[in-house]
Amino acid sequence: MRNLIVVAIASLFLANTAFAASCADQAAEKKLAGAAKNSFMTKCEKDAAASAPAPTACEAQAAEKKLAGAAKNSFMKKCEANAAAPAAAPAAPSCADKAAEKKLAGAAKNNFMKKCEADAKK
């Protein structure tokens, strides 16, 4: 957990310095100075920090597990796919499953299947 916090703080620091350099470049392009530059820099850095993507749960789990390289890529792909897939409701057992559970065979199975399928259509 401590490693996760360190990674999060380091990434925020690096992101802020990257945004600060970008804001400084923009201020230089606009040839701002004095109070106008300070105001612009404050607003620019605040906007940049607000638009910075937050680390995902998958990234946090990968950092916690200390994954790197191909292992991290594989984990991230699986984790993001699982997160994107909607949580499926547990499927109701089918008529065939119910018949197998009851160990039905022959005519008893056929009668059960017809009745079960008719009930399912209702």
Backbone as JSON, one array per atom type, in Angstrom:
{
  "sequence": "MRNLIVVAIASLFLANTAFAASCADQAAEKKLAGAAKNSFMTKCEKDAAASAPAPTACEAQAAEKKLAGAAKNSFMKKCEANAAAPAAAPAAPSCADKAAEKKLAGAAKNNFMKKCEADAKK",
  "N": [[0.83, -1.19, 0.0], [1.95, 1.18, 0.74], [3.78, 1.53, -1.29], [2.09, 2.03, -3.41], [1.04, 4.51, -2.75], [3.36, 6.05, -2.86], [3.96, 5.81, -5.59], [1.71, 7.07, -6.68], [1.98, 9.71, -5.7], [4.44, 10.4, -6.83], [3.79, 10.26, -9.55], [1.91, 12.31, -9.74], [3.53, 14.51, -9.1], [5.37, 14.47, -11.22], [3.59, 14.83, -13.34], [2.59, 17.37, -12.76], [4.92, 18.93, -13.04], [5.4, 18.57, -15.73], [3.11, 19.73, -16.8], [3.51, 22.28, -15.83], [5.76, 23.09, -17.24], [4.67, 23.11, -19.77], [2.73, 25.08, -19.46], [4.38, 27.23, -18.9], [5.68, 27.42, -21.35], [3.52, 28.15, -22.94], [2.9, 30.61, -21.81], [5.2, 31.99, -22.49], [4.98, 31.99, -25.27], [2.8, 33.66, -25.53], [3.91, 35.9, -24.67], [3.72, 36.89, -22.04], [4.0, 38.73, -18.95], [4.85, 39.59, -15.57], [2.05, 40.32, -13.48], [0.06, 39.36, -15.19], [1.26, 37.11, -16.29], [1.59, 35.55, -13.96], [-1.08, 35.16, -13.18], [-2.04, 33.79, -15.43], [-0.41, 31.49, -15.34], [-1.22, 30.33, -12.9], [-3.93, 29.73, -13.41], [-3.63, 28.04, -15.64], [-2.1, 25.87, -14.63], [-3.91, 24.93, -12.71], [-6.07, 24.14, -14.33], [-4.78, 22.17, -15.85], [-4.13, 20.28, -13.9], [-6.67, 19.49, -13.14], [-7.57, 18.24, -15.43], [-5.92, 16.08, -15.66], [-5.53, 12.61, -16.01], [-6.79, 10.33, -13.63], [-5.16, 7.72, -11.83], [-6.09, 4.44, -12.76], [-8.04, 1.77, -11.29], [-7.0, -0.62, -12.11], [-4.36, 0.08, -12.76], [-3.47, 0.76, -10.24], [-3.63, -1.72, -8.96], [-1.76, -3.16, -10.45], [0.57, -1.77, -9.79], [0.65, -2.29, -7.08], [1.11, -5.02, -7.11], [3.6, -4.98, -8.1], [4.18, -5.23, -10.85], [5.72, -5.35, -14.09], [6.68, -4.55, -17.45], [5.97, -7.11, -19.84], [4.37, -8.7, -18.21], [2.91, -6.81, -16.77], [1.56, -5.55, -18.88], [-0.05, -7.66, -19.83], [-1.57, -8.19, -17.54], [-2.9, -5.7, -17.27], [-4.42, -5.62, -19.63], [-6.21, -7.78, -19.24], [-7.42, -6.99, -16.84], [-8.64, -4.52, -17.51], [-10.4, -5.42, -19.46], [-12.07, -7.03, -17.95], [-13.14, -5.1, -16.27], [-14.53, -3.55, -18.09], [-16.46, -5.25, -19.06], [-19.87, -5.86, -18.58], [-21.32, -6.68, -15.46], [-22.53, -9.77, -15.42], [-25.68, -11.14, -14.77], [-26.34, -13.94, -12.72], [-26.97, -16.76, -14.6], [-30.07, -18.36, -15.1], [-30.66, -21.78, -14.45], [-30.82, -23.92, -17.26], [-33.44, -25.83, -18.91], [-32.39, -28.26, -19.71], [-30.22, -28.45, -17.99], [-31.54, -28.64, -15.54], [-32.88, -31.08, -15.93], [-30.69, -32.81, -16.13], [-29.66, -32.49, -13.59], [-31.64, -33.68, -12.1], [-31.25, -36.16, -12.94], [-32.68, -37.33, -15.06], [-33.96, -39.45, -17.67], [-34.75, -40.78, -20.92], [-38.27, -41.24, -21.51], [-39.23, -39.85, -19.27], [-37.46, -37.72, -19.12], [-38.02, -36.46, -21.56], [-40.74, -35.67, -21.21], [-40.43, -33.97, -19.0], [-38.79, -31.99, -20.14], [-40.46, -30.89, -22.16], [-42.53, -29.79, -20.59], [-41.05, -28.01, -19.01], [-39.94, -26.25, -20.93], [-42.29, -25.18, -21.99], [-43.25, -23.85, -19.74], [-41.25, -21.97, -19.47], [-41.67, -20.31, -21.64], [-43.89, -18.91, -20.91]],
  "CA": [[0.0, 0.0, 0.0], [2.85, 2.33, 0.81], [4.35, 1.7, -2.63], [1.05, 2.63, -4.23], [0.98, 5.94, -2.4], [4.58, 6.67, -3.39], [3.81, 5.89, -7.05], [0.7, 8.09, -6.97], [2.55, 11.03, -5.43], [5.46, 10.66, -7.83], [3.17, 10.54, -10.85], [1.32, 13.65, -9.66], [4.62, 15.47, -9.16], [5.87, 14.5, -12.59], [2.56, 15.41, -14.2], [2.53, 18.81, -12.5], [6.08, 19.6, -13.63], [5.2, 18.56, -17.18], [2.11, 20.74, -17.1], [4.1, 23.58, -15.54], [6.61, 23.44, -18.38], [3.77, 23.42, -20.87], [2.14, 26.39, -19.16], [5.44, 28.23, -19.07], [5.87, 27.58, -22.79], [2.37, 28.9, -23.46], [3.04, 32.0, -21.35], [6.28, 32.59, -23.29], [4.44, 32.22, -26.61], [1.9, 34.81, -25.45], [4.75, 37.02, -24.22], [3.15, 37.44, -20.81], [4.95, 39.09, -17.91], [4.29, 40.18, -14.36], [0.8, 39.8, -12.91], [-0.66, 38.62, -16.23], [1.89, 35.8, -16.38], [1.26, 34.82, -12.74], [-2.49, 34.79, -13.27], [-2.15, 32.77, -16.47], [0.23, 30.27, -14.85], [-2.08, 29.75, -11.86], [-5.1, 29.14, -14.07], [-3.18, 26.96, -16.52], [-1.74, 24.72, -13.79], [-5.14, 24.4, -12.1], [-6.79, 23.44, -15.4], [-4.02, 20.98, -16.23], [-4.27, 19.3, -12.83], [-8.04, 18.98, -13.16], [-7.77, 17.38, -16.6], [-5.0, 14.95, -15.61], [-6.26, 11.38, -15.72], [-6.5, 9.68, -12.36], [-4.76, 6.33, -12.05], [-7.22, 3.53, -12.69], [-7.94, 0.7, -10.31], [-6.1, -1.63, -12.68], [-2.99, 0.57, -12.61], [-3.14, 0.66, -8.83], [-3.4, -3.14, -8.65], [-0.5, -3.55, -11.08], [1.65, -1.18, -8.99], [0.66, -3.01, -5.81], [1.71, -6.33, -7.38], [4.94, -4.69, -8.61], [4.3, -5.79, -12.19], [6.41, -4.52, -15.07], [6.9, -5.15, -18.77], [4.94, -7.94, -20.44], [3.44, -9.15, -17.17], [2.02, -5.69, -16.49], [0.69, -5.37, -20.05], [-1.02, -8.74, -19.83], [-2.48, -7.94, -16.42], [-3.71, -4.52, -17.57], [-5.38, -5.98, -20.66], [-7.24, -8.61, -18.61], [-8.12, -6.19, -15.82], [-9.5, -3.54, -18.18], [-11.47, -6.16, -20.13], [-13.01, -7.44, -16.9], [-13.81, -3.9, -15.78], [-15.42, -3.05, -19.14], [-17.56, -6.19, -19.25], [-20.91, -5.67, -17.58], [-21.48, -7.81, -14.54], [-23.66, -10.59, -15.88], [-26.49, -11.75, -13.73], [-26.2, -15.38, -12.8], [-27.96, -17.32, -15.52], [-30.95, -19.38, -14.54], [-30.34, -23.06, -15.07], [-31.69, -24.26, -18.38], [-34.24, -27.03, -18.72], [-31.49, -29.4, -19.84], [-29.45, -28.52, -16.75], [-32.44, -29.14, -14.5], [-33.11, -32.5, -16.2], [-29.47, -33.51, -15.78], [-29.56, -32.44, -12.13], [-32.58, -34.67, -11.58], [-30.82, -37.44, -13.52], [-33.78, -37.88, -15.85], [-33.59, -40.05, -18.95], [-35.86, -41.39, -21.66], [-39.57, -40.58, -21.56], [-39.35, -38.92, -18.15], [-36.72, -36.52, -19.5], [-38.77, -35.8, -22.64], [-41.91, -35.02, -20.61], [-39.94, -32.86, -18.18], [-38.28, -30.95, -21.04], [-41.61, -30.24, -22.8], [-43.21, -28.97, -19.59], [-40.13, -26.93, -18.6], [-39.85, -25.28, -22.02], [-43.58, -24.5, -22.07], [-43.31, -22.92, -18.61], [-40.28, -20.9, -19.71], [-42.25, -19.4, -22.63], [-44.97, -18.12, -20.28]],
  "C": [[0.87, 1.25, 0.0], [3.46, 2.61, -0.55], [3.35, 2.38, -3.56], [0.97, 4.12, -3.99], [2.19, 6.66, -2.97], [4.47, 6.84, -4.9], [2.82, 6.99, -7.41], [1.26, 9.49, -6.78], [3.6, 11.38, -6.48], [4.85, 10.99, -9.18], [2.51, 11.92, -10.85], [2.4, 14.73, -9.76], [5.15, 15.61, -10.58], [4.87, 15.13, -13.54], [2.5, 16.92, -14.01], [3.73, 19.53, -13.1], [5.97, 19.63, -15.14], [4.19, 19.62, -17.58], [2.67, 22.14, -16.86], [4.99, 24.02, -16.7], [5.76, 23.83, -19.57], [3.14, 24.79, -20.66], [3.17, 27.5, -19.33], [5.7, 28.49, -20.55], [4.74, 28.41, -23.39], [2.47, 30.37, -23.05], [4.12, 32.71, -22.17], [5.79, 32.9, -24.7], [3.55, 33.47, -26.62], [2.62, 36.08, -24.99], [4.15, 37.72, -23.01], [4.25, 37.74, -19.81], [4.2, 39.64, -16.71], [3.02, 39.49, -13.88], [0.01, 38.99, -13.93], [-0.09, 37.22, -16.36], [1.54, 34.95, -15.16], [-0.18, 34.32, -12.77], [-2.69, 33.66, -14.28], [-1.59, 31.44, -15.98], [-0.64, 29.57, -13.81], [-3.27, 29.04, -12.49], [-4.72, 27.94, -14.92], [-2.85, 25.7, -15.72], [-2.96, 24.1, -13.13], [-5.94, 23.61, -13.13], [-6.1, 22.14, -15.78], [-4.15, 19.9, -15.17], [-5.66, 18.69, -12.82], [-8.26, 18.02, -14.32], [-6.83, 16.17, -16.61], [-5.78, 13.68, -15.27], [-5.82, 10.77, -14.4], [-6.06, 8.25, -12.63], [-5.97, 5.41, -11.87], [-6.98, 2.48, -11.62], [-6.97, -0.38, -10.81], [-4.64, -1.2, -12.53], [-2.55, 0.46, -11.16], [-2.84, -0.78, -8.44], [-2.08, -3.61, -9.24], [0.68, -3.0, -10.28], [1.78, -1.93, -7.66], [1.34, -4.38, -5.96], [3.13, -6.22, -7.92], [5.18, -5.34, -9.97], [5.0, -4.81, -13.12], [6.5, -5.27, -16.38], [5.7, -5.94, -19.27], [3.91, -8.41, -19.42], [2.43, -8.05, -16.85], [1.04, -5.48, -17.65], [-0.4, -6.41, -20.09], [-2.05, -8.53, -18.73], [-3.43, -6.79, -16.72], [-4.79, -4.86, -18.59], [-6.54, -6.79, -20.07], [-8.08, -7.8, -17.63], [-9.09, -5.21, -16.47], [-10.65, -4.22, -18.91], [-12.52, -6.58, -19.11], [-13.79, -6.23, -16.37], [-14.83, -3.39, -16.79], [-16.63, -3.96, -19.33], [-18.61, -5.96, -18.17], [-21.03, -6.91, -16.71], [-22.72, -8.57, -14.94], [-24.38, -11.17, -14.69], [-26.32, -13.25, -13.83], [-27.34, -15.95, -13.63], [-28.79, -18.38, -14.8], [-30.61, -20.7, -15.21], [-31.33, -23.39, -16.18], [-32.46, -25.53, -18.05], [-33.36, -28.28, -18.8], [-30.66, -29.58, -18.57], [-30.3, -29.09, -15.62], [-32.69, -30.64, -14.67], [-31.88, -33.31, -15.82], [-29.29, -33.57, -14.27], [-30.46, -33.5, -11.49], [-32.27, -36.08, -12.09], [-31.96, -38.14, -14.27], [-33.25, -38.44, -17.16], [-34.85, -40.59, -19.61], [-37.12, -40.54, -21.66], [-39.75, -39.56, -20.44], [-38.64, -37.61, -18.49], [-37.48, -35.75, -20.57], [-39.96, -35.05, -22.09], [-41.5, -33.8, -19.79], [-39.51, -31.69, -19.07], [-39.43, -30.19, -21.69], [-42.3, -29.3, -21.81], [-42.34, -27.77, -19.19], [-40.06, -25.85, -19.66], [-41.15, -24.5, -22.2], [-43.71, -23.48, -20.94], [-42.38, -21.74, -18.83], [-40.82, -19.87, -20.7], [-43.31, -18.5, -22.03], [-44.47, -16.89, -19.68]]
}
